[in-house]
C-alpha cells in the first residue's frame, strides 16, 4: 500500500482536491473534519491476467494460482492511497512530508 499525503489549507480545498481525485477513479474510504482518505483500486495489468489464463488453461494449471496471487497483490497492496489533510504534523509531532498532485497522478496511473 502506497500512501501519498496532500496538503490542504481548509476543508473547502480538501473537497476540491477530493473531487479532482474522484475524476481519476479514486474513492473516499474515510472522512473526518481534518482529513479525507481516498483509494484507487488496482486489479493488475489485463495483459498479464490474459497471459496467465491462457497458460493456465492450456499448459500448466499452476499459472492460474499465480494469476490469483498477482490479482490479490495488485488489489490489496499495490492500490495507492491518498490522505488529504489540513494537519502539518504527525501524531508523534514530526513534520509531514507532502506529495504533489502531479506525483500522485503519475504514480497511481503506472501499470506495474
Secondary structure as UniProt FT lines:
FT   STRAND          2..7
FT   HELIX           11..22
FT   TURN            23..25
FT   STRAND          27..31
FT   STRAND          35..39
FT   HELIX           46..58
FT   HELIX           62..76
FT   STRAND          80..85
FT   TURN            91..92
FT   HELIX           101..108
//
